[in-house]
């Protein structure tokens, strides 16, 4: 259903039609993705991302054709110790043939403002939003008054580690029977990060995000005590050919140095010269330790400036975000 009509200054003829996108718009949105990014998105991946949602995001039509989209995927988070539903902004795209992208009359502004106005804010569906815009996309959002910087993503690289397995810890693929143990690890992690903003990493989330992903093969491991079988942490890795990526962890932060050693040893066993991860800048030193190299990833963490949204100063430096929190890694 059309929500708003913006009129041309000359002749007052309809120019933009802004509406909510849903299942019926899938074919047009996938075609827009192809035009915007020069490649196809697997329909299975699209449906996995937006399954079960009534509203995929805001779209803009020009003369009946979809020319812009601003997507949003709900994500349960621990928001300073309390459970809340955030929204992850993604699949932001504009037809390359459209003009005025840098203006407040352009299709990007129309799609973004429509979504943020109606969905994001302390009195709206989502009290907080997050995303992973490139530097260019962030500058555009900043220019139009949507975004303010509250952090950045860093890349940590470590050399592979040739070592024997730990005599104290066992590493095994995560199984369905370990769901309660995974949930306990998440609760320990959330308690340790109660003054931060961190996405839920319980078993249900890990299963959906990694074990049921339609296009990427992840390896999810439970690390536990060899004698007591007490869960120590969960690591998610992805084989990228030349390197091993640490995609996600579920564990209290003080256990990270040990988990990183396990990842480095996995890299060696798989014949990789190094491993790497993404993490928000305030935790880069914790992940890097004495062997890691900290590099910029070129991704800004934005706060979304809109009516009744959380002020950027309250969010600045508080997000825990890894590459697993993205919808594209």
Secondary structure, DSSP 8 states (H G I E B T S, - for coil): -EEEEEE-TTTT-EEEEEEEE-GGGHHHHHHHHHHHHSS---HHHHHHHHTT-S--EEEEEETTEEEEEEEEEEEEEEETTEEEEEEEEEEEEE-TT---TTSTTSHHHHHHHHHHHHHBSTTSSBS-EE---BHHHHHHHHHTT-EEEEEEEEEEEEE-------SSEEEEE--GGGHHHHHHHHHHHHHHTTTSEEE---HHHHIIIIIT-SS---EEEEEEETTT--EEEEEEEEE-SSSEEEEEEES-GGGHHHHHHHHHHHHHHTT-SEEEEEEEGGGHHHHHTTT-EEEEEEEEEEEE--TT---HHHHTT-EE-BGGGSS--
